[in-house]
Amino acid sequence: MSETYLMPLTVPQRLLILVMMRLAHNDDAAFLTEQLLPRSRDLRPRTFAMSAHNVVATDQVFFKTATSFPTVTPMVQSAIDRALAYGRRHEVIGAALAGQPPLPKPTPDFEVDLAMSYRQRKRLATFCLFSITNRLQASAIAELGRLVPAIVLLDKLVPKAWSLSHQTVPLDEIDLATLAPILLGVSENYVGFDHLLTQMLAGVKSQDAELFGLLNELVQSAHHELS
């Protein structure tokens, strides 16, 4: 029996693998979909037993994605670090990952800090998860790359260590543009999100007038009472 290695993967990391494998027309995409696609509301990471080949493949998917979409870097860093750690102890993995350069460290144009409770983060993350998985199942190959910003946002919304306390979530301009329709969708059914919309608009207004105009128009169309 071949040796296996344990690799914890978050839900966003699993979704990212599926998107990139489908974009690459990978022969294992159907099998991976069955194994990795979240089937429930559980947003917690899962630990997978992987062969050396699959550890290397996962690392390379994440590395290529991070170089193509630098905002992905913080999301995949933990998995890449784990793969590199295995590579220091195991010849097959080490040989495959030898010489892999550091990941890019992107600096966003600006960030807005939104204070969210555990329940708000979990509810928004669940809504975002179902939006992504529904589109993942229905999207044409050419449209799958558009899911990457939503996957990055999901990673930022997932409650860290499942803390019940409030958490300040720093979101960049792409995150905020992705979050706005999610906030509007959730607020149709749940109260308590209007202040997040107000925070978001106030934070964007001083940073990017064009984005503020677009987001404000979107919010006003559904929430006339917000100013």
NORTA-V335002 format. One record per pair of residues at least 24 apart in sequence whose C-alpha atoms are under 8 Angstrom apart, sorted by sequence separation. I is the first residue (numbers start at 0). GAP is how many residues later the second one is. D is the distance in Angstrom with one decimal. If there is no record, write none. Layout:
i:I gap:GAP d:D
i:I gap:GAP d:D
This chain:
i:58 gap:24 d:6.4
i:175 gap:24 d:7.4
i:128 gap:25 d:6.9
i:148 gap:25 d:6.9
i:149 gap:25 d:7.6
i:152 gap:25 d:7.5
i:127 gap:26 d:6.3
i:148 gap:26 d:6.8
i:152 gap:26 d:7.5
i:10 gap:27 d:7.0
i:55 gap:27 d:7.1
i:54 gap:28 d:6.2
i:149 gap:28 d:6.3
i:197 gap:28 d:7.1
i:124 gap:29 d:5.6
i:148 gap:29 d:7.0
i:197 gap:29 d:7.9
i:72 gap:30 d:6.7
i:72 gap:31 d:6.9
i:172 gap:31 d:7.9
i:10 gap:32 d:6.1
i:72 gap:32 d:7.1
i:124 gap:32 d:5.4
i:193 gap:32 d:7.9
i:9 gap:33 d:7.7
i:10 gap:33 d:6.9
i:72 gap:33 d:8.0
i:123 gap:33 d:7.0
i:124 gap:33 d:5.7
i:9 gap:34 d:6.6
i:10 gap:34 d:6.1
i:69 gap:34 d:6.4
i:176 gap:34 d:7.9
i:9 gap:35 d:4.1
i:10 gap:35 d:7.9
i:69 gap:35 d:7.2
i:70 gap:35 d:6.5
i:121 gap:35 d:7.1
i:179 gap:35 d:7.0
i:183 gap:35 d:7.3
i:8 gap:36 d:5.4
i:9 gap:36 d:6.4
i:66 gap:36 d:7.1
i:69 gap:36 d:5.9
i:120 gap:36 d:5.3
i:121 gap:36 d:6.2
i:7 gap:37 d:6.3
i:8 gap:37 d:5.6
i:55 gap:37 d:6.3
i:65 gap:37 d:7.1
i:66 gap:37 d:6.7
i:120 gap:37 d:6.3
i:121 gap:37 d:6.3
i:180 gap:37 d:8.0
i:7 gap:38 d:5.5
i:8 gap:38 d:6.1
i:54 gap:38 d:7.5
i:65 gap:38 d:7.4
i:120 gap:38 d:6.2
i:172 gap:38 d:7.9
i:176 gap:38 d:7.1
i:183 gap:38 d:7.4
i:7 gap:39 d:4.0
i:8 gap:39 d:7.3
i:179 gap:39 d:7.7
i:6 gap:40 d:5.4
i:7 gap:40 d:6.1
i:51 gap:40 d:6.8
i:52 gap:40 d:7.6
i:55 gap:40 d:6.9
i:62 gap:40 d:7.2
i:5 gap:41 d:6.3
i:6 gap:41 d:5.3
i:16 gap:41 d:7.4
i:19 gap:41 d:7.1
i:51 gap:41 d:6.0
i:55 gap:41 d:7.2
i:117 gap:41 d:6.3
i:5 gap:42 d:5.7
i:6 gap:42 d:6.5
i:5 gap:43 d:4.7
i:6 gap:43 d:6.9
i:4 gap:44 d:5.5
i:5 gap:44 d:6.2
i:16 gap:44 d:6.8
i:117 gap:44 d:7.5
i:3 gap:45 d:5.8
i:4 gap:45 d:5.1
i:16 gap:45 d:7.6
i:19 gap:45 d:7.7
i:117 gap:45 d:6.5
i:118 gap:45 d:7.7
i:3 gap:46 d:5.2
i:4 gap:46 d:6.2
i:117 gap:46 d:5.0
i:3 gap:47 d:4.7
i:4 gap:47 d:7.0
i:116 gap:47 d:7.2
i:117 gap:47 d:6.1
i:2 gap:48 d:6.5
i:3 gap:48 d:6.7
i:6 gap:48 d:7.6
i:116 gap:48 d:6.2
i:117 gap:48 d:6.1
i:1 gap:49 d:7.3
i:2 gap:49 d:7.6
i:116 gap:49 d:4.2
i:117 gap:49 d:7.4
i:4 gap:50 d:7.6
i:115 gap:50 d:5.5
i:116 gap:50 d:6.2
i:114 gap:51 d:6.6
i:115 gap:51 d:5.5
i:114 gap:52 d:5.7
i:115 gap:52 d:6.2
i:114 gap:53 d:4.4
i:115 gap:53 d:7.1
i:113 gap:54 d:5.5
i:114 gap:54 d:6.3
i:127 gap:54 d:6.8
i:112 gap:55 d:6.0
i:113 gap:55 d:5.3
i:126 gap:55 d:7.2
i:112 gap:56 d:5.5
i:113 gap:56 d:6.4
i:112 gap:57 d:4.4
i:113 gap:57 d:7.6
i:111 gap:58 d:5.5
i:112 gap:58 d:6.3
i:123 gap:58 d:7.1
i:110 gap:59 d:5.8
i:111 gap:59 d:5.3
i:123 gap:59 d:7.2
i:126 gap:59 d:7.2
i:110 gap:60 d:5.1
i:111 gap:60 d:6.4
i:110 gap:61 d:4.3
i:12 gap:62 d:7.1
i:109 gap:62 d:5.8
i:110 gap:62 d:6.7
i:123 gap:62 d:7.1
i:11 gap:63 d:7.8
i:12 gap:63 d:6.7
i:108 gap:63 d:7.3
i:109 gap:63 d:6.7
i:122 gap:63 d:7.9
i:107 gap:64 d:6.2
i:108 gap:64 d:7.5
i:107 gap:65 d:7.9
i:8 gap:70 d:7.1
i:7 gap:71 d:7.4
i:6 gap:72 d:7.3
i:119 gap:73 d:7.9
i:6 gap:75 d:7.3
i:74 gap:77 d:6.9
i:71 gap:80 d:6.2
i:74 gap:80 d:6.6
i:115 gap:80 d:7.9
i:70 gap:81 d:7.4
i:114 gap:81 d:7.8
i:113 gap:82 d:6.8
i:42 gap:83 d:7.6
i:40 gap:85 d:6.4
i:113 gap:85 d:6.6
i:113 gap:86 d:7.0
i:111 gap:88 d:7.0
i:112 gap:90 d:7.7
i:111 gap:91 d:5.5
i:111 gap:92 d:7.0
i:36 gap:96 d:7.8
i:109 gap:97 d:7.1
i:42 gap:115 d:7.0
i:18 gap:117 d:7.5
i:22 gap:118 d:5.9
i:21 gap:119 d:6.9
i:22 gap:119 d:7.6
i:22 gap:121 d:7.0
i:22 gap:122 d:7.8
i:18 gap:125 d:6.3
i:18 gap:126 d:7.4
i:18 gap:128 d:7.9
i:15 gap:132 d:7.2
i:15 gap:135 d:7.0
i:14 gap:136 d:7.2
i:11 gap:139 d:5.6
i:11 gap:140 d:7.1
i:11 gap:142 d:6.5
i:11 gap:143 d:5.6
i:10 gap:144 d:7.9
